[in-house]
Amino acid sequence: MTGAASLPGVLVAAGHWDPKPWAAPFRADPERPVFTWPNLPDPALVHYVLAWAPPAEAFLGLPNLKAIFSLGAGVDHILGKAALPDVPVVRVVDPDLTMRMTEWVVLQVLMHHRRQLAYLRQQAAHRWNEITQPVARDVRVGLMGLGELGQASAKVLLSLGFDVAGWSRTPKTLPGVACFSGVDGMEPFLARTDILVVLLPATPATRGILNKSLLAKLPRDGALGGAVLINAGRGALQVEADILEALDTGALIGASLDVFEKEPLPASSPLWSRPEVVITPHVAATSDASVLAEGIHRAILDFEAGRPLKNIVDPKQGY
């Protein structure tokens, strides 16, 4: 499609994902040009890009671009591109995505709290043996990251009776949650955390934060008999060699990892064979593409009606 159009056009650059469900809501708009990368006969028609891990060239040569919408909660796959256009980058905040992340976090916390991995090993060995499990109120869960996802997870964990705390870059207040912030709050937060749940974005300040030094600050004398790491943030946060060393030395007694330094996780990674580690293939917040696309569609319609965009990313902060 070339020439003038009555509605601003949309380009879907969905990486390895199927672009069809992301494009579907926009195709229902009369006279709105909709393109899927790399099929772009007239770049001047594109006013919005919907992107997940796009090539840098997907953003080039778009003279009328008004906004870029991430197709997931993370935005580092966009902000890291060279020559990124000076337009708003909008992250997804959607009830479906939030609930799915909350489900995954709570599932992993309960799996370690209720010793499910040990019971699965016993099942494989045909062994019938009760394993001591502490009550939830004696287990201290710490959420590193108190944004939309962290707050939702905290509320459910509180309802299950866990002793919940949170850490964020800037001060926050959440009912029932012991809140820590900034550099000064990190060590006391870690010192009272038996299960560390990480939901931070990948920024220059957070890359490699889950390293030997940080893991060594988690307690070994808590109700679980050691600390557990749960990371559903970004793979760039963790140093996997340090996580393996922490498992070997007892700084960690278990881990659940949904994100990795390199994805897919190489078959040669020692993490695959660790019986105390749960691995999922970056699916913690996997949501129905059609549901998220409808939310982006509504946001664009609101913007075209004169209302401001919501959930705009601060490029300096990275979220």
Backbone torsions as a table, in degrees:
resi	resn	phi	psi	omega
1	MET	NA	130.0	179.3
2	THR	-133.2	170.6	177.9
3	GLY	87.3	-168.4	-176.6
4	ALA	-71.4	151.9	176.9
5	ALA	-137.4	149.0	-176.2
6	SER	-79.6	-19.5	178.0
7	LEU	-124.7	147.7	177.1
8	PRO	-60.9	141.1	-176.2
9	GLY	-86.1	162.1	-177.6
10	VAL	-125.9	136.7	173.3
11	LEU	-115.1	125.9	176.9
12	VAL	-102.8	115.9	176.8
13	ALA	-118.9	84.3	-167.3
14	ALA	-96.2	16.6	178.9
15	GLY	61.7	-129.2	-178.7
16	HIS	-85.9	-0.9	179.8
17	TRP	-81.5	155.6	175.1
18	ASP	-67.6	120.9	-177.4
19	PRO	-76.8	-15.4	-171.8
20	LYS	-58.0	-50.6	-178.7
21	PRO	-65.4	-28.6	178.6
22	TRP	-71.6	-33.8	-178.5
23	ALA	-82.4	-22.7	-169.7
24	ALA	-53.4	-48.1	-177.7
25	PRO	-61.1	-32.0	-177.0
26	PHE	-78.6	-29.6	177.5
27	ARG	-67.0	-20.1	178.6
28	ALA	-78.5	-12.9	177.8
29	ASP	-78.5	124.2	177.7
30	PRO	-60.0	130.8	172.5
31	GLU	66.9	20.0	173.6
32	ARG	-95.8	120.1	176.0
33	PRO	-68.2	132.6	179.0
34	VAL	-129.9	125.6	-179.0
35	PHE	-123.2	154.3	171.7
36	THR	-121.8	131.2	-177.8
37	TRP	-61.2	136.0	8.3
38	PRO	-99.7	16.9	-178.7
39	ASN	-80.6	97.8	-173.5
40	LEU	-141.1	80.5	-176.3
41	PRO	-67.8	-28.4	-178.4
42	ASP	-138.8	91.2	-178.1
43	PRO	-58.2	-25.1	-177.4
44	ALA	-67.1	-18.4	-179.9
45	LEU	-80.1	-14.3	-173.4
46	VAL	-84.0	120.3	175.6
47	HIS	-109.3	-21.5	-178.2
48	TYR	-136.6	140.0	172.7
49	VAL	-117.3	129.3	172.5
50	LEU	-102.7	118.7	-166.5
51	ALA	-135.0	144.5	166.1
52	TRP	-141.3	118.3	-179.5
53	ALA	45.1	52.7	-177.1
54	PRO	-80.8	158.0	170.2
55	PRO	-67.9	151.2	-177.7
56	ALA	-58.4	-33.3	-176.2
57	GLU	-69.0	-13.5	178.0
58	ALA	-64.9	-21.5	-178.8
59	PHE	-98.1	-4.2	-173.5
60	LEU	-89.5	148.3	174.6
61	GLY	69.0	30.7	178.3
62	LEU	-113.2	86.9	-170.5
63	PRO	-66.9	-19.4	-176.4
64	ASN	-112.4	18.1	-177.3
65	LEU	-64.1	130.6	-179.4
66	LYS	-110.0	-29.3	-177.2
67	ALA	-163.7	153.9	174.6
68	ILE	-118.7	130.1	-179.9
69	PHE	-111.4	122.6	174.2
70	SER	-72.8	141.2	178.6
71	LEU	-88.3	6.3	177.0
72	GLY	-145.6	178.9	-178.3
73	ALA	-69.4	-33.1	179.9
74	GLY	-78.7	153.9	178.8
75	VAL	-130.9	0.9	-179.4
76	ASP	-63.6	-25.9	178.7
77	HIS	-69.9	-14.9	176.6
78	ILE	-102.4	-49.0	-175.1
79	LEU	-63.0	-24.0	-178.3
80	GLY	-81.7	-2.2	-178.1
81	LYS	-75.2	142.4	177.4
82	ALA	-69.6	146.8	176.4
83	ALA	52.9	43.9	178.7
84	LEU	-65.5	130.8	-179.5
85	PRO	-60.5	150.4	-179.2
86	ASP	-84.1	71.1	177.6
87	VAL	-134.6	160.9	178.6
88	PRO	-61.1	139.5	170.8
89	VAL	-108.2	125.7	-173.6
90	VAL	-112.2	129.9	178.0
91	ARG	-95.6	157.2	179.4
92	VAL	-79.0	126.5	167.4
93	VAL	-127.7	107.2	-172.2
94	ASP	-141.0	139.3	-179.3
95	PRO	-57.5	-34.7	-179.7
96	ASP	-65.8	-46.8	179.0
97	LEU	-63.1	-44.3	-179.0
98	THR	-61.6	-44.2	-179.2
99	MET	-65.8	-39.7	-179.2
100	ARG	-66.8	-38.8	175.9
101	MET	-65.0	-41.8	178.8
102	THR	-60.6	-43.0	178.0
103	GLU	-57.9	-45.5	-177.4
104	TRP	-65.6	-44.9	-179.3
105	VAL	-60.7	-48.5	-178.2
106	VAL	-64.9	-39.4	176.8
107	LEU	-57.5	-46.6	-177.7
108	GLN	-69.0	-40.7	177.4
109	VAL	-59.6	-47.2	-179.3
110	LEU	-66.3	-34.7	180.0
111	MET	-61.0	-41.4	179.0
112	HIS	-79.6	-39.0	179.3
113	HIS	-61.8	-42.9	-178.1
114	ARG	-92.3	11.8	173.1
115	ARG	60.8	35.0	-174.0
116	GLN	-65.2	-34.6	179.3
117	LEU	-64.1	-40.5	177.9
118	ALA	-65.1	-39.4	178.5
119	TYR	-66.7	-35.4	176.9
120	LEU	-65.7	-37.6	177.1
121	ARG	-66.1	-38.9	176.8
122	GLN	-64.2	-40.2	178.9
123	GLN	-60.4	-42.9	180.0
124	ALA	-63.5	-29.7	-180.0
125	ALA	-94.1	5.1	-179.4
126	HIS	57.7	42.5	-179.1
127	ARG	-109.9	138.4	178.2
128	TRP	-113.6	102.7	-175.3
129	ASN	-151.7	124.3	178.8
130	GLU	-75.9	135.6	179.6
131	ILE	-110.1	133.2	-178.9
132	THR	-62.3	133.1	179.0
133	GLN	-129.1	128.8	178.8
134	PRO	-73.9	162.2	174.1
135	VAL	-77.7	154.6	-174.0
136	ALA	-59.3	-36.7	-176.2
137	ARG	-64.7	-17.7	179.2
138	ASP	-93.9	-1.7	-178.9
139	VAL	-103.5	123.1	-175.6
140	ARG	-96.8	111.4	178.2
141	VAL	-99.9	130.2	178.4
142	GLY	-118.0	125.2	179.7
143	LEU	-100.5	115.5	177.6
144	MET	-92.9	99.5	-172.3
145	GLY	118.8	110.8	-177.6
146	LEU	-119.0	42.3	172.1
147	GLY	-80.7	-157.3	-178.3
148	GLU	-55.7	-45.1	-177.0
149	LEU	-71.8	-43.4	-179.1
150	GLY	-64.6	-40.7	180.0
151	GLN	-66.1	-40.6	179.6
152	ALA	-63.9	-42.6	178.8
153	SER	-65.6	-40.1	-179.4
154	ALA	-60.0	-42.0	-177.9
155	LYS	-62.7	-41.3	-179.9
156	VAL	-70.9	-40.8	178.8
157	LEU	-63.5	-37.9	175.2
158	LEU	-61.0	-41.1	-178.3
159	SER	-65.9	-22.7	178.0
160	LEU	-87.6	-4.5	174.7
161	GLY	99.7	1.9	-179.1
162	PHE	-71.3	154.3	174.2
163	ASP	-85.3	103.7	-168.1
164	VAL	-108.1	135.4	172.9
165	ALA	-130.2	165.7	178.0
166	GLY	-144.3	151.8	175.2
167	TRP	-126.1	138.8	176.4
168	SER	-142.5	163.1	-178.0
169	ARG	-63.5	-41.1	178.5
170	THR	-117.2	157.0	-175.5
171	PRO	-60.3	138.8	175.8
172	LYS	-139.2	158.7	178.0
173	THR	-127.1	130.2	179.3
174	LEU	-139.7	124.0	-177.1
175	PRO	-53.5	129.7	177.0
176	GLY	82.1	-4.7	-176.5
177	VAL	-112.0	128.1	174.0
178	ALA	-74.6	114.2	-172.7
179	CYS	-103.1	131.9	176.9
180	PHE	-122.3	157.6	-179.8
181	SER	-153.8	158.9	173.8
182	GLY	66.2	-175.8	-178.5
183	VAL	-61.5	-42.2	-176.9
184	ASP	-67.8	-26.3	-178.2
185	GLY	-87.2	-10.4	-173.1
186	MET	-66.6	-50.4	-176.0
187	GLU	-64.0	-46.9	176.6
188	PRO	-63.3	-31.7	175.5
189	PHE	-64.3	-48.7	-179.2
190	LEU	-64.6	-37.1	-176.1
191	ALA	-64.6	-20.9	-179.2
192	ARG	-112.0	25.3	-175.0
193	THR	-118.8	114.9	174.7
194	ASP	-86.8	-38.1	177.1
195	ILE	-121.2	112.8	-177.8
196	LEU	-96.1	115.4	178.2
197	VAL	-104.8	121.9	-174.1
198	VAL	-110.8	120.4	-179.7
199	LEU	-130.8	35.8	-179.0
200	LEU	-83.8	152.9	170.5
201	PRO	-77.8	165.2	174.6
202	ALA	-89.0	114.5	177.7
203	THR	-134.7	168.5	176.2
204	PRO	-55.5	-30.5	-178.5
205	ALA	-79.4	-20.7	-175.2
206	THR	-107.3	-10.1	-178.1
207	ARG	-61.5	128.1	179.4
208	GLY	72.0	15.9	-176.3
209	ILE	-68.1	-28.3	178.9
210	LEU	-87.4	75.7	-174.8
211	ASN	-120.5	-176.5	-176.4
212	LYS	-57.0	-42.2	-177.5
213	SER	-63.9	-46.1	-178.9
214	LEU	-67.7	-45.1	-176.8
215	LEU	-63.3	-29.7	-179.9
216	ALA	-68.9	-16.5	-178.6
217	LYS	-88.3	-4.6	176.3
218	LEU	-78.2	145.2	-176.0
219	PRO	-73.0	151.5	175.4
220	ARG	-109.0	-2.3	-173.2
221	ASP	-112.2	21.7	-179.8
222	GLY	-79.5	-175.8	-175.0
223	ALA	-63.0	-24.9	-179.9
224	LEU	-87.5	-7.7	-177.8
225	GLY	82.9	12.8	-179.5
226	GLY	162.3	178.3	-175.2
227	ALA	-103.1	153.7	179.2
228	VAL	-124.9	138.8	176.3
229	LEU	-108.7	130.6	174.9
230	ILE	-126.5	116.2	-178.4
231	ASN	-122.5	115.1	172.7
232	ALA	-123.9	18.1	178.8
233	GLY	-78.7	-97.4	177.3
234	ARG	-138.0	150.8	180.0
235	GLY	-63.6	-29.1	-179.2
236	ALA	-66.2	-13.9	179.2
237	LEU	-72.5	-28.3	-168.0
238	GLN	-107.0	147.6	172.1
239	VAL	-106.0	102.5	-169.8
240	GLU	-66.6	-31.7	175.9
241	ALA	-63.3	-36.2	179.0
242	ASP	-73.0	-33.4	176.3
243	ILE	-65.5	-43.7	178.3
244	LEU	-62.5	-41.6	178.4
245	GLU	-63.9	-39.3	179.5
246	ALA	-64.4	-36.5	175.9
247	LEU	-67.0	-37.2	179.9
248	ASP	-69.8	-36.0	-174.3
249	THR	-91.9	-9.5	-179.3
250	GLY	93.7	0.6	174.3
251	ALA	-63.9	-26.9	171.5
252	LEU	-127.5	143.0	173.0
253	ILE	-107.0	-5.0	179.0
254	GLY	-174.3	166.9	179.0
255	ALA	-157.5	151.1	169.0
256	SER	-127.6	121.5	-174.6
257	LEU	-125.8	125.9	177.7
258	ASP	-108.7	-12.6	-176.4
259	VAL	-132.7	153.8	-171.0
260	PHE	-144.8	160.0	179.5
261	GLU	-58.5	-40.7	176.1
262	LYS	-126.4	130.2	179.4
263	GLU	-125.3	137.4	-3.3
264	PRO	-61.2	152.9	176.3
265	LEU	-59.9	123.2	-178.2
266	PRO	-57.2	143.1	179.5
267	ALA	-59.8	-22.5	-178.9
268	SER	-81.6	-6.9	-176.9
269	SER	-65.1	131.8	177.2
270	PRO	-63.7	-17.8	-179.1
271	LEU	-60.5	-33.2	-178.1
272	TRP	-56.8	-36.3	-171.6
273	SER	-97.3	6.3	179.6
274	ARG	-83.0	118.2	-176.0
275	PRO	-68.4	-17.7	-178.9
276	GLU	-96.0	9.3	-177.4
277	VAL	-116.9	133.4	172.3
278	VAL	-101.1	129.1	178.7
279	ILE	-119.1	127.7	171.1
280	THR	-126.8	148.2	-169.6
281	PRO	-87.2	63.8	177.6
282	HIS	54.6	53.5	-177.3
283	VAL	-124.4	7.2	-173.5
284	ALA	-54.9	-41.7	-177.5
285	ALA	-114.5	22.9	178.2
286	THR	-58.4	123.7	-175.8
287	SER	-122.5	168.9	176.9
288	ASP	-69.7	116.1	-176.4
289	ALA	-57.1	-37.3	-178.1
290	SER	-65.5	-34.0	178.7
291	VAL	-68.4	-46.9	179.9
292	LEU	-65.7	-38.3	179.6
293	ALA	-63.5	-38.3	177.1
294	GLU	-62.6	-37.6	177.4
295	GLY	-64.9	-41.6	177.5
296	ILE	-65.9	-39.8	177.8
297	HIS	-59.0	-45.3	179.2
298	ARG	-63.0	-39.3	179.6
299	ALA	-63.1	-39.8	179.5
300	ILE	-69.8	-40.2	177.2
301	LEU	-62.6	-40.4	176.6
302	ASP	-62.2	-43.7	179.8
303	PHE	-61.8	-42.3	180.0
304	GLU	-70.0	-19.3	176.4
305	ALA	-88.9	3.8	175.5
306	GLY	100.0	3.0	179.1
307	ARG	-91.9	149.9	-175.8
308	PRO	-72.9	152.9	174.0
309	LEU	-69.2	144.5	176.0
310	LYS	-106.4	162.8	174.2
311	ASN	59.6	39.5	176.7
312	ILE	-77.2	137.1	-177.1
313	VAL	-81.7	140.4	170.8
314	ASP	-88.4	107.1	-176.4
315	PRO	-57.3	-30.7	-179.6
316	LYS	-68.8	-36.6	179.3
317	GLN	-86.0	-27.9	180.0
318	GLY	88.1	11.8	177.1
319	TYR	-160.1	NA	NA
